[in-house]
Amino acid sequence: MEDEERSAHHTHIYDQPIMTSPTSNANIHQSSDLELAQALAAQLSIKPNDWHRLNRNRKIRAQEQAAAALVYLLKDEPEEALSRLQQAVGWLDQSLTAPPCPTHGKK
């Protein structure tokens, strides 16, 4: 009974409905996989004004690299996709760290 209760309360992200408007649904269906991946990569990339605040955020950096990997994979560039995936893993497993900012580091 305890396992049933636990599983009843446990949800997965893929169980959640995706909330979209009819207009965005039409745009999604008219876009290619590559265009969708590029839009996601653009959305997840750190914007210049946020760079200093977010450049060491492991979750954000992993998301950014994983989205870039998908773009390269869809462009049939598996070596670059693998490199980006390895960087995403490095952010997540903490084997990768951000280099110092070139404008603020040692000169």
Sequence and secondary structure as in RCSB ss.txt:
>XXXX:A:sequence
MEDEERSAHHTHIYDQPIMTSPTSNANIHQSSDLELAQALAAQLSIKPNDWHRLNRNRKIRAQEQAAAALVYLLK
DEPEEALSRLQQAVGWLDQSLTAPPCPTHGKK
>XXXX:A:secstr
 HHHHHHHH   GGGS     HHHHHHHHHS HHHHHHHHHHHHS  GGGHHHHTT HHHHHHHHHHHHHHHHHT
T HHHHHHHHHHHHHHHTT       TTTS  
